[in-house]
Amino acid sequence: MTKKSRKSSEIFADFTLSRVERHIRDSLSDEQYDAIRQALIAQDENSRHQVDVRMRLPFFFWSYYLVIFAGRDRRASTHQREQVRFSKVPLPIRRLGYVVSSFLLLAVVVGFLFYLAYKIKSLLGIDIFPNFHLNEFLPLGSFSDVKPFRLVE
């Protein structure tokens, strides 16, 4: 099989098997090696999602990644076990978890909206506070790539 016509699941299986130490890999019979490889290929093909979005989000001091998967749920029995395990957590702790995660999500969304508004303001060349710029307080260069947009020079 040529390299171009290989599926990503086959590439995943070969890469995973290449990470096994050579002396262990050599101790496997051809039948064992092929069985493990086929299991890895099947696992990768079953883990595909209808929506698979992966992106990197640069923020002020760190970069974060965002991954969104969506598709038909094929884990009904797993979900039921998770629900039973989750219901054993005391209610006050669950509520605290909801509050903390909601606050963190809100903080990220508000921070992103602030960042977006600042970028737009800077691109348009709007100077709301003369002699006061946010990049003076954030010395890491988070906003250094923004150049003001001018219609007439």
MDTraj code that builds the backbone (N, CA, C; nanometers):
import mdtraj as md
import numpy as np

residues = "MET THR LYS LYS SER ARG LYS SER SER GLU ILE PHE ALA ASP PHE THR LEU SER ARG VAL GLU ARG HIS ILE ARG ASP SER LEU SER ASP GLU GLN TYR ASP ALA ILE ARG GLN ALA LEU ILE ALA GLN ASP GLU ASN SER ARG HIS GLN VAL ASP VAL ARG MET ARG LEU PRO PHE PHE PHE TRP SER TYR TYR LEU VAL ILE PHE ALA GLY ARG ASP ARG ARG ALA SER THR HIS GLN ARG GLU GLN VAL ARG PHE SER LYS VAL PRO LEU PRO ILE ARG ARG LEU GLY TYR VAL VAL SER SER PHE LEU LEU LEU ALA VAL VAL VAL GLY PHE LEU PHE TYR LEU ALA TYR LYS ILE LYS SER LEU LEU GLY ILE ASP ILE PHE PRO ASN PHE HIS LEU ASN GLU PHE LEU PRO LEU GLY SER PHE SER ASP VAL LYS PRO PHE ARG LEU VAL GLU".split()
xyz = np.array([
    [0.0853, -0.1185, 0.0000],
    [0.0000, 0.0000, 0.0000],
    [0.0889, 0.1235, 0.0000],
    [0.0617, 0.2184, -0.0854],
    [0.1427, 0.3394, -0.0922],
    [0.1108, 0.4299, 0.0254],
    [0.2040, 0.5182, 0.0529],
    [0.1873, 0.6063, 0.1679],
    [0.0693, 0.7010, 0.1506],
    [0.0427, 0.7456, 0.0265],
    [-0.0658, 0.8407, 0.0038],
    [-0.2032, 0.7784, 0.0243],
    [-0.2173, 0.6492, -0.0053],
    [-0.3495, 0.5881, 0.0031],
    [-0.3794, 0.5302, 0.1411],
    [-0.2868, 0.5441, 0.2351],
    [-0.3110, 0.4921, 0.3697],
    [-0.4125, 0.5783, 0.4425],
    [-0.5007, 0.5135, 0.5168],
    [-0.5983, 0.5862, 0.5975],
    [-0.5303, 0.6390, 0.7239],
    [-0.5915, 0.7410, 0.7825],
    [-0.5341, 0.7968, 0.9056],
    [-0.5354, 0.6937, 1.0179],
    [-0.6332, 0.6023, 1.0173],
    [-0.6376, 0.4994, 1.1211],
    [-0.5192, 0.4038, 1.1088],
    [-0.4761, 0.3751, 0.9854],
    [-0.3592, 0.2888, 0.9662],
    [-0.2318, 0.3610, 1.0096],
    [-0.2244, 0.4887, 0.9803],
    [-0.1086, 0.5678, 1.0230],
    [-0.1028, 0.5722, 1.1753],
    [-0.2207, 0.5907, 1.2393],
    [-0.2290, 0.5910, 1.3854],
    [-0.1810, 0.4580, 1.4417],
    [-0.2266, 0.3467, 1.3838],
    [-0.1883, 0.2141, 1.4332],
    [-0.0382, 0.1918, 1.4182],
    [0.0165, 0.2254, 1.3029],
    [0.1604, 0.2059, 1.2811],
    [0.2435, 0.2948, 1.3735],
    [0.1992, 0.4182, 1.3930],
    [0.2714, 0.5082, 1.4833],
    [0.2678, 0.4547, 1.6262],
    [0.1504, 0.4094, 1.6706],
    [0.1377, 0.3573, 1.8067],
    [0.2259, 0.2351, 1.8260],
    [0.2260, 0.1450, 1.7287],
    [0.3102, 0.0258, 1.7395],
    [0.4587, 0.0605, 1.7328],
    [0.4936, 0.1661, 1.6630],
    [0.6348, 0.2055, 1.6556],
    [0.6856, 0.2576, 1.7895],
    [0.5951, 0.2956, 1.8774],
    [0.6344, 0.3467, 2.0090],
    [0.6619, 0.2343, 2.1084],
    [0.6239, 0.1118, 2.0721],
    [0.6543, -0.0039, 2.1565],
    [0.8029, -0.0352, 2.1396],
    [0.8699, -0.0680, 2.2494],
    [1.0134, -0.0964, 2.2418],
    [1.0405, -0.2082, 2.1417],
    [1.1500, -0.1936, 2.0693],
    [1.1807, -0.2836, 1.9576],
    [1.1887, -0.4299, 2.0015],
    [1.2534, -0.4581, 2.1143],
    [1.2675, -0.5981, 2.1563],
    [1.1325, -0.6601, 2.1917],
    [1.0393, -0.5794, 2.2415],
    [0.9050, -0.6306, 2.2704],
    [0.8295, -0.6533, 2.1404],
    [0.8393, -0.5585, 2.0493],
    [0.7713, -0.5706, 1.9199],
    [0.8237, -0.6918, 1.8423],
    [0.9538, -0.7155, 1.8488],
    [1.0129, -0.8292, 1.7773],
    [0.9730, -0.9625, 1.8380],
    [0.9349, -0.9616, 1.9668],
    [0.8959, -1.0874, 2.0308],
    [0.7547, -1.1314, 1.9913],
    [0.6779, -1.0426, 1.9288],
    [0.5421, -1.0777, 1.8861],
    [0.5472, -1.1590, 1.7576],
    [0.4568, -1.2559, 1.7484],
    [0.4454, -1.3288, 1.6218],
    [0.3754, -1.2382, 1.5209],
    [0.3840, -1.2734, 1.3938],
    [0.3168, -1.1935, 1.2907],
    [0.1669, -1.1876, 1.3164],
    [0.1109, -1.2981, 1.3629],
    [-0.0332, -1.3041, 1.3903],
    [-0.0703, -1.2098, 1.5055],
    [0.0093, -1.2083, 1.6118],
    [-0.0168, -1.1199, 1.7249],
    [-0.0024, -0.9734, 1.6837],
    [0.1032, -0.9441, 1.6097],
    [0.1269, -0.8074, 1.5633],
    [0.0099, -0.7589, 1.4781],
    [-0.0348, -0.8418, 1.3828],
    [-0.1468, -0.8043, 1.2951],
    [-0.2760, -0.7866, 1.3741],
    [-0.2984, -0.8724, 1.4756],
    [-0.4204, -0.8609, 1.5566],
    [-0.4207, -0.7298, 1.6352],
    [-0.3074, -0.6939, 1.6930],
    [-0.2982, -0.5678, 1.7678],
    [-0.3161, -0.4500, 1.6732],
    [-0.2535, -0.4563, 1.5563],
    [-0.2649, -0.3483, 1.4577],
    [-0.4098, -0.3309, 1.4132],
    [-0.4795, -0.4418, 1.3854],
    [-0.6199, -0.4331, 1.3430],
    [-0.7080, -0.3762, 1.4547],
    [-0.6780, -0.4120, 1.5803],
    [-0.7551, -0.3569, 1.6929],
    [-0.7347, -0.2058, 1.7031],
    [-0.6120, -0.1594, 1.6814],
    [-0.5854, -0.0152, 1.6850],
    [-0.6543, 0.0568, 1.5701],
    [-0.6553, -0.0036, 1.4526],
    [-0.7243, 0.0565, 1.3377],
    [-0.8734, 0.0665, 1.3654],
    [-0.9325, -0.0404, 1.4191],
    [-1.0765, -0.0399, 1.4486],
    [-1.1099, 0.0628, 1.5553],
    [-1.0233, 0.0766, 1.6561],
    [-1.0486, 0.1745, 1.7621],
    [-1.0485, 0.3151, 1.7054],
    [-0.9523, 0.3466, 1.6214],
    [-0.9437, 0.4812, 1.5652],
    [-1.0619, 0.5103, 1.4734],
    [-1.1054, 0.4120, 1.3948],
    [-1.2182, 0.4343, 1.3042],
    [-1.3487, 0.4538, 1.3809],
    [-1.3618, 0.3886, 1.4972],
    [-1.4837, 0.4028, 1.5768],
    [-1.4862, 0.5327, 1.6560],
    [-1.3732, 0.5992, 1.6683],
    [-1.3693, 0.7210, 1.7493],
    [-1.3902, 0.8466, 1.6659],
    [-1.4324, 0.8329, 1.5429],
    [-1.4548, 0.9497, 1.4577],
    [-1.5843, 1.0197, 1.4985],
    [-1.5838, 1.1503, 1.4816],
    [-1.7002, 1.2310, 1.5160],
    [-1.7477, 1.3055, 1.3925],
    [-1.8786, 1.3341, 1.3904],
    [-1.9329, 1.4086, 1.2774],
    [-1.8814, 1.5522, 1.2782],
    [-1.8638, 1.6082, 1.3971],
    [-1.8063, 1.7421, 1.4115],
    [-1.6796, 1.7272, 1.4948],
    [-1.5678, 1.7734, 1.4423],
    [-1.4390, 1.7643, 1.5107],
    [-1.3659, 1.8967, 1.4893],
    [-1.3790, 1.9877, 1.5876],
    [-1.3191, 2.1205, 1.5778],
    [-1.2087, 2.1300, 1.6826],
    [-1.0890, 2.1644, 1.6375],
    [-0.9758, 2.1810, 1.7286],
    [-0.9110, 2.3150, 1.6973],
    [-0.8921, 2.3974, 1.7999],
    [-0.8290, 2.5273, 1.7766],
    [-0.7468, 2.5698, 1.8973],
    [-0.6521, 2.6579, 1.8722],
    [-0.5658, 2.7143, 1.9752],
    [-0.6085, 2.8587, 1.9977],
    [-0.6267, 2.8969, 2.1250],
    [-0.6721, 3.0312, 2.1591],
    [-0.5639, 3.1033, 2.2391],
    [-0.4962, 3.2007, 2.1794],
    [-0.3960, 3.2762, 2.2552],
    [-0.4643, 3.3822, 2.3419],
    [-0.4336, 3.3804, 2.4708],
    [-0.4840, 3.4823, 2.5614],
    [-0.3657, 3.5611, 2.6150],
    [-0.3908, 3.6461, 2.7126],
    [-0.2909, 3.7412, 2.7589],
    [-0.1578, 3.6762, 2.7947],
    [-0.1572, 3.5813, 2.8848],
    [-0.0324, 3.5251, 2.9334],
    [-0.0100, 3.3808, 2.8901],
    [-0.1152, 3.3114, 2.8491],
    [-0.1054, 3.1705, 2.8121],
    [-0.1848, 3.1451, 2.6855],
    [-0.1637, 3.0283, 2.6299],
    [-0.2461, 2.9818, 2.5188],
    [-0.3290, 2.8641, 2.5680],
    [-0.4498, 2.8571, 2.5211],
    [-0.5391, 2.7480, 2.5561],
    [-0.5810, 2.6784, 2.4281],
    [-0.6292, 2.5570, 2.4420],
    [-0.6827, 2.4897, 2.3255],
    [-0.8295, 2.4593, 2.3505],
    [-0.9047, 2.4553, 2.2432],
    [-1.0474, 2.4273, 2.2500],
    [-1.0749, 2.3125, 2.1552],
    [-1.1428, 2.2100, 2.2049],
    [-1.1785, 2.0947, 2.1238],
    [-1.3282, 2.0742, 2.1365],
    [-1.3962, 2.0651, 2.0232],
    [-1.5406, 2.0412, 2.0223],
    [-1.5666, 1.9174, 1.9374],
    [-1.6289, 1.8181, 1.9990],
    [-1.6704, 1.6978, 1.9281],
    [-1.8217, 1.6896, 1.9337],
    [-1.8820, 1.6437, 1.8276],
    [-2.0262, 1.6201, 1.8277],
    [-2.0548, 1.5018, 1.7362],
    [-2.1559, 1.4276, 1.7713],
    [-2.1948, 1.3122, 1.6915],
    [-2.2946, 1.2281, 1.7689],
    [-2.3334, 1.1187, 1.7081],
    [-2.4302, 1.0295, 1.7706],
    [-2.3672, 0.9642, 1.8933],
    [-2.4421, 0.9601, 2.0046],
    [-2.3921, 0.9023, 2.1289],
    [-2.4027, 0.7507, 2.1218],
    [-2.2883, 0.6845, 2.1288],
    [-2.2856, 0.5387, 2.1253],
    [-2.2398, 0.4822, 2.2591],
    [-2.2516, 0.5622, 2.3656],
    [-2.2011, 0.5202, 2.4954],
    [-2.3104, 0.5160, 2.6011],
    [-2.4283, 0.4691, 2.5699],
    [-2.5412, 0.4740, 2.6637],
    [-2.5084, 0.4050, 2.7958],
    [-2.4491, 0.2864, 2.7926],
    [-2.4199, 0.2157, 2.9177],
    [-2.3142, 0.2904, 2.9990],
    [-2.2169, 0.3476, 2.9332],
    [-2.1143, 0.4254, 3.0025],
    [-2.1765, 0.5480, 3.0674],
    [-2.2676, 0.6133, 2.9965],
    [-2.3338, 0.7324, 3.0497],
    [-2.4133, 0.6983, 3.1753],
    [-2.4826, 0.5856, 3.1757],
    [-2.5605, 0.5467, 3.2934],
    [-2.4690, 0.5227, 3.4134],
    [-2.3556, 0.4574, 3.3918],
    [-2.2605, 0.4351, 3.5021],
    [-2.2049, 0.5673, 3.5538],
    [-2.1776, 0.6607, 3.4631],
    [-2.1280, 0.7918, 3.5050],
    [-2.2327, 0.8653, 3.5879],
    [-2.3587, 0.8565, 3.5480],
    [-2.4660, 0.9233, 3.6224],
    [-2.4787, 0.8660, 3.7636],
    [-2.4696, 0.7339, 3.7765],
    [-2.4781, 0.6713, 3.9087],
    [-2.3612, 0.7174, 3.9955],
    [-2.2416, 0.7174, 3.9398],
    [-2.1233, 0.7603, 4.0144],
    [-2.1338, 0.9083, 4.0517],
    [-2.1834, 0.9909, 3.9597],
    [-2.1971, 1.1340, 3.9845],
    [-2.3012, 1.1615, 4.0928],
    [-2.4079, 1.0817, 4.0968],
    [-2.5136, 1.1042, 4.1961],
    [-2.4656, 1.0737, 4.3378],
    [-2.3552, 1.0029, 4.3519],
    [-2.3014, 0.9725, 4.4848],
    [-2.2247, 1.0902, 4.5449],
    [-2.1927, 1.1901, 4.4629],
    [-2.1249, 1.3101, 4.5133],
    [-2.2284, 1.3932, 4.5889],
    [-2.1975, 1.4377, 4.7110],
    [-2.2950, 1.5158, 4.7887],
    [-2.3419, 1.6406, 4.7126],
    [-2.4696, 1.6737, 4.7292],
    [-2.5312, 1.7848, 4.6573],
    [-2.4580, 1.9178, 4.6762],
    [-2.4156, 1.9555, 4.7987],
    [-2.3440, 2.0841, 4.8122],
    [-2.2151, 2.0895, 4.7289],
    [-2.1455, 1.9785, 4.7200],
    [-2.0219, 1.9766, 4.6407],
    [-2.0545, 1.9874, 4.4924],
    [-2.1606, 1.9203, 4.4483],
    [-2.2021, 1.9321, 4.3077],
    [-2.2405, 2.0755, 4.2749],
    [-2.3159, 2.1387, 4.3645],
    [-2.3566, 2.2779, 4.3406],
    [-2.2354, 2.3703, 4.3358],
    [-2.1401, 2.3490, 4.4262],
    [-2.0179, 2.4286, 4.4244],
    [-1.9443, 2.4091, 4.2914],
    [-1.9407, 2.2872, 4.2432],
    [-1.8781, 2.2597, 4.1136],
    [-1.9478, 2.3329, 4.0009],
    [-2.0819, 2.3345, 4.0051],
    [-2.1582, 2.4076, 3.9030],
    [-2.1264, 2.5573, 3.9080],
    [-2.1221, 2.6127, 4.0291],
    [-2.0966, 2.7562, 4.0445],
    [-1.9556, 2.7908, 3.9962],
    [-1.8573, 2.7125, 4.0378],
    [-1.7184, 2.7402, 3.9981],
    [-1.7018, 2.7269, 3.8475],
    [-1.7548, 2.6201, 3.7892],
    [-1.7391, 2.6025, 3.6441],
    [-1.8158, 2.7098, 3.5670],
    [-1.9326, 2.7511, 3.6169],
    [-2.0069, 2.8586, 3.5505],
    [-1.9295, 2.9898, 3.5571],
    [-1.8711, 3.0185, 3.6730],
    [-1.7915, 3.1405, 3.6877],
    [-1.6709, 3.1390, 3.5940],
    [-1.6016, 3.0256, 3.5881],
    [-1.4849, 3.0159, 3.5000],
    [-1.5242, 3.0327, 3.3537],
    [-1.6337, 2.9714, 3.3132],
    [-1.6800, 2.9857, 3.1753],
    [-1.7158, 3.1310, 3.1460],
    [-1.7864, 3.1943, 3.2382],
    [-1.8229, 3.3346, 3.2203],
    [-1.6982, 3.4230, 3.2126],
    [-1.5994, 3.3964, 3.2974],
    [-1.4758, 3.4752, 3.2956],
    [-1.4029, 3.4600, 3.1627],
    [-1.3994, 3.3396, 3.1086],
    [-1.3333, 3.3176, 2.9795],
    [-1.4083, 3.3901, 2.8686],
    [-1.5403, 3.3814, 2.8683],
    [-1.6198, 3.4474, 2.7640],
    [-1.6051, 3.5990, 2.7732],
    [-1.6149, 3.6546, 2.8935],
    [-1.6007, 3.7992, 2.9105],
    [-1.4592, 3.8432, 2.8720],
    [-1.3590, 3.7672, 2.9125],
    [-1.2213, 3.7997, 2.8750],
    [-1.2015, 3.7978, 2.7246],
    [-1.2578, 3.6989, 2.6581],
    [-1.2468, 3.6915, 2.5124],
    [-1.3184, 3.8090, 2.4463],
    [-1.4369, 3.8444, 2.4961],
    [-1.5102, 3.9579, 2.4387],
    [-1.4336, 4.0889, 2.4596],
    [-1.3720, 4.1046, 2.5771],
    [-1.2910, 4.2230, 2.6036],
    [-1.1721, 4.2287, 2.5076],
    [-1.1051, 4.1164, 2.4904],
    [-0.9915, 4.1070, 2.3988],
    [-1.0343, 4.1411, 2.2567],
    [-1.1469, 4.0884, 2.2134],
    [-1.1983, 4.1145, 2.0789],
    [-1.2337, 4.2623, 2.0623],
    [-1.3001, 4.3202, 2.1617],
    [-1.3366, 4.4621, 2.1543],
    [-1.2117, 4.5498, 2.1494],
    [-1.1100, 4.5149, 2.2268],
    [-0.9857, 4.5927, 2.2253],
    [-0.9170, 4.5833, 2.0897],
    [-0.9151, 4.4637, 2.0310],
    [-0.8542, 4.4469, 1.8981],
    [-0.9272, 4.5326, 1.7947],
    [-1.0592, 4.5297, 1.7972],
    [-1.1383, 4.6081, 1.7009],
    [-1.1133, 4.7571, 1.7217],
    [-1.1135, 4.8014, 1.8476],
    [-1.0878, 4.9426, 1.8785],
    [-0.9501, 4.9844, 1.8283],
    [-0.8517, 4.9002, 1.8497],
    [-0.7158, 4.9327, 1.8061],
    [-0.7049, 4.9340, 1.6544],
    [-0.7692, 4.8400, 1.5879],
    [-0.7651, 4.8359, 1.4415],
    [-0.8301, 4.9590, 1.3795],
    [-0.9340, 5.0089, 1.4436],
    [-1.0026, 5.1274, 1.3926],
    [-0.9315, 5.2565, 1.4323],
    [-0.8294, 5.2475, 1.5166],
    [-0.7532, 5.3657, 1.5561],
    [-0.8255, 5.4529, 1.6566],
    [-0.9178, 5.3975, 1.7296],
    [-0.9931, 5.4735, 1.8295],
    [-0.9095, 5.4825, 1.9569],
    [-0.8889, 5.6030, 2.0065],
    [-0.8111, 5.6251, 2.1279],
    [-0.9048, 5.6827, 2.2332],
    [-0.9630, 5.5970, 2.3147],
    [-1.0623, 5.6392, 2.4142],
    [-0.9969, 5.7204, 2.5255],
    [-0.8850, 5.6712, 2.5780],
    [-0.8129, 5.7408, 2.6840],
    [-0.6766, 5.7830, 2.6289],
    [-0.6563, 5.9121, 2.6036],
    [-0.5262, 5.9572, 2.5513],
    [-0.4129, 5.9216, 2.6477],
    [-0.2999, 5.8808, 2.5920],
    [-0.1798, 5.8459, 2.6682],
    [-0.2012, 5.7309, 2.7666],
    [-0.2972, 5.6457, 2.7408],
    [-0.3224, 5.5287, 2.8250],
    [-0.3501, 5.4111, 2.7321],
    [-0.2595, 5.3132, 2.7318],
    [-0.2743, 5.1989, 2.6428],
    [-0.2585, 5.0700, 2.7221],
    [-0.3412, 4.9747, 2.6898],
    [-0.3417, 4.8486, 2.7629],
    [-0.2091, 4.7748, 2.7500],
    [-0.1426, 4.7863, 2.6351],
    [-0.0171, 4.7127, 2.6197],
    [0.0943, 4.7662, 2.7095],
    [0.0770, 4.8826, 2.7696],
    [0.1732, 4.9312, 2.8679],
    [0.1620, 4.8526, 2.9976],
    [0.0446, 4.7969, 3.0247],
    [0.0220, 4.7202, 3.1463],
    [0.0364, 4.5704, 3.1237],
    [0.0378, 4.5289, 2.9984],
    [0.0592, 4.3886, 2.9633],
    [0.1871, 4.3813, 2.8796],
    [0.3007, 4.3738, 2.9434],
    [0.4280, 4.3852, 2.8711],
    [0.4638, 4.2643, 2.7855],
    [0.3801, 4.1617, 2.7835],
    [0.4145, 4.0422, 2.7080],
    [0.3865, 4.0556, 2.5595],
    [0.3395, 4.1701, 2.5152],
    [0.3182, 4.1913, 2.3723],
    [0.1899, 4.1296, 2.3209],
    [0.0912, 4.1122, 2.4066],
    [-0.0340, 4.0510, 2.3634],
    [-0.1017, 4.1305, 2.2540],
    [-0.0840, 4.2625, 2.2564],
    [-0.1537, 4.3471, 2.1604],
    [-0.0568, 4.4159, 2.0642],
    [0.0672, 4.3713, 2.0615],
    [0.1667, 4.4406, 1.9795],
    [0.1440, 4.4220, 1.8305],
    [0.0699, 4.3188, 1.7908],
    [0.0478, 4.2943, 1.6482],
    [-0.0653, 4.3783, 1.5908],
    [-0.1355, 4.4541, 1.6747],
    [-0.2487, 4.5339, 1.6281],
    [-0.1971, 4.6651, 1.5710],
    [-0.2326, 4.6926, 1.4495],
    [-0.1941, 4.8180, 1.3851],
    [-0.3208, 4.8980, 1.3585],
    [-0.3199, 5.0277, 1.3876],
    [-0.4409, 5.1070, 1.3669],
    [-0.4782, 5.1143, 1.2192],
    [-0.6068, 5.1124, 1.1947],
    [-0.6609, 5.1228, 1.0593],
    [-0.6931, 5.2692, 1.0327],
    [-0.6364, 5.3232, 0.9287],
    [-0.6607, 5.4633, 0.8963],
    [-0.7125, 5.4708, 0.7535],
    [-0.8215, 5.5456, 0.7351],
    [-0.8774, 5.5632, 0.6014],
    [-0.7954, 5.6616, 0.5195],
    [-0.7470, 5.7682, 0.5847],
    [-0.6709, 5.8714, 0.5149],
    [-0.5426, 5.8959, 0.5928],
    [-0.4313, 5.8937, 0.5239],
    [-0.3020, 5.9198, 0.5891],
    [-0.2582, 6.0599, 0.5597],
])
top = md.Topology()
chain = top.add_chain()
for i, resn in enumerate(residues, 1):
    res = top.add_residue(resn, chain, resSeq=i)
    for name in ("N", "CA", "C"):
        top.add_atom(name, md.element.get_by_symbol(name[0]), res)
traj = md.Trajectory(xyz[None], top)
